[in-house]
Structure formats: structure tokens, C-alpha cells
Amino acid sequence: MPLDGGVGDGSWRGVPAEAVHFKRRMIMKTGIVVLVIVIGLFLGGYVANIVKLCHCDFASPYKAEAIRLIGVFMPPIGIVTGYIEIDDSL
């Protein structure tokens, strides 16, 4: 039995083929938009981590510098630390 419900015209269970293809295209476009937003957030957090590392004072205590430097070499940590403020006080 064909996947189009046996009709042979590309429709799916009586739904016109144009409607099925339109819905698939909309789902694909939505998925691409969500993917672009997620990648943008990831890159934004990672770049923010590097910028914040460059603005650190590199004076004792080195807590913020150490965490941000680890984030540079381990991107998943860098993505998160780019969005948080790290207090360097004791």
C-alpha cells in the first residue's frame, strides 16, 4: 500500500499534497530558526566569557580568572560562565 493512503496523488489520508508539503516546509523553517537562535546564544555566551576574561584584573584572588580560563578551553563551561557574573572578593 502506498504511503499516500492508496490514492496515488501524493495526498495523505485525504489531505491535499500541497497542504502536507506546506506544513513540512513550515516545520523545517521553524527548526532552522530555533537552531540559529540556539547557536547564537551559545556563541554569544562563549564570546562574552572571553571578553570578560580580558577585562579581569588578574590580581589575587584569581577565582574569576581561573573559572573563565577553564571556560575558554572547555566551551560548554565557557558558554555558561559567559552569562554569569563571578565575584572576585573573598
Contacts in CASP RR format, 6 or more apart in sequence:
PFRMAT RR
TARGET T0000
AUTHOR 0000-0000-0000
METHOD contacts of the structure
MODEL  1
MPLDGGVGDGSWRGVPAEAVHFKRRMIMKTGIVVLVIVIGLFLGGYVANI
VKLCHCDFASPYKAEAIRLIGVFMPPIGIVTGYIEIDDSL
2 8 0 8 1.000
3 12 0 8 1.000
4 10 0 8 1.000
4 11 0 8 1.000
4 12 0 8 1.000
4 17 0 8 1.000
5 11 0 8 1.000
5 12 0 8 1.000
5 13 0 8 1.000
5 14 0 8 1.000
7 14 0 8 1.000
9 17 0 8 1.000
10 17 0 8 1.000
10 20 0 8 1.000
11 17 0 8 1.000
11 20 0 8 1.000
12 20 0 8 1.000
41 79 0 8 1.000
42 79 0 8 1.000
44 79 0 8 1.000
44 82 0 8 1.000
45 78 0 8 1.000
45 79 0 8 1.000
45 80 0 8 1.000
45 82 0 8 1.000
45 83 0 8 1.000
46 75 0 8 1.000
46 78 0 8 1.000
46 79 0 8 1.000
46 82 0 8 1.000
48 82 0 8 1.000
48 83 0 8 1.000
49 68 0 8 1.000
49 71 0 8 1.000
49 72 0 8 1.000
49 78 0 8 1.000
49 79 0 8 1.000
49 81 0 8 1.000
49 82 0 8 1.000
50 68 0 8 1.000
50 72 0 8 1.000
52 64 0 8 1.000
52 68 0 8 1.000
52 81 0 8 1.000
52 82 0 8 1.000
53 65 0 8 1.000
53 68 0 8 1.000
53 69 0 8 1.000
53 72 0 8 1.000
56 64 0 8 1.000
56 65 0 8 1.000
56 68 0 8 1.000
56 88 0 8 1.000
57 88 0 8 1.000
58 65 0 8 1.000
61 88 0 8 1.000
61 89 0 8 1.000
61 90 0 8 1.000
63 86 0 8 1.000
63 88 0 8 1.000
64 86 0 8 1.000
64 87 0 8 1.000
64 88 0 8 1.000
67 77 0 8 1.000
67 81 0 8 1.000
67 86 0 8 1.000
68 78 0 8 1.000
68 81 0 8 1.000
68 82 0 8 1.000
68 86 0 8 1.000
70 77 0 8 1.000
70 78 0 8 1.000
71 77 0 8 1.000
71 78 0 8 1.000
71 81 0 8 1.000
72 78 0 8 1.000
END
